[in-house]
Amino acid sequence: MSDDQGPYEEGKRAGLHPVAVVFGVIIIMWVLINLAVPSGKQKQAMGPEISQVTLEDPEAAPVMFKVQAHLSDLNAVSVVVPPQATTSQVVGLLKRFKAARLDQTLSDLLPPTSPGHKLGNHAVGEIYIFSDSKYAQPESVRTLARGAHAPGDLYPQAIPFEEAMEHVLGHYRIDLNDTSNPDTGSIGFADESGVHSKQYRRIF
């Protein structure tokens, strides 16, 4: 009989220890998972979250608009843009209004919403953007200004709030008395109670 021993020897374990195998599998799985799933830093590099995605197209041409109604008692103005105006153009118009308000040149674009106010002619205001002049009329703007919960029998409405709300393309609320949030702009419309249109999205 040969003195050389084969790979198997009685009383001696063949192959790797089971604990080493388990740890090896765990380490391999951990490496594979980390390669397949990007880390937080990699996610940021890939692109912004949905809530941060801008709706503005820098290539979009500025949209033309005209003032349709001026309701000084409600500090409100409605403007009408062409029916073919894009969401990007509406966002651009909202930002244009805000920039003009900050530069104190909003009076060049819109009538005063708070004439004689100690903080300026646009210290308090609501600007509604429509593409259909039917919904930019004073009656419709008054319906929106009253909000979703105004009693219908107290304020007879030619156009229901829900219908008027869905036709607001953009909305800009100014309140310089609220120093923490003086400017609010959105695609679509939301009243102060939180009722909002289907396309509502806060821009600033």
Secondary structure as UniProt FT lines:
FT   TURN            10..11
FT   HELIX           18..36
FT   HELIX           40..46
FT   HELIX           50..52
FT   TURN            58..59
FT   STRAND          66..71
FT   HELIX           72..74
FT   STRAND          76..80
FT   TURN            83..84
FT   HELIX           87..102
FT   TURN            103..104
FT   HELIX           106..108
FT   TURN            115..116
FT   TURN            118..119
FT   TURN            121..122
FT   STRAND          124..130
FT   HELIX           133..136
FT   HELIX           138..146
FT   TURN            148..149
FT   TURN            152..154
FT   HELIX           161..166
FT   STRAND          170..175
FT   TURN            176..177
FT   TURN            179..180
FT   STRAND          183..187
FT   TURN            192..193
FT   TURN            198..199
FT   STRAND          201..202
//
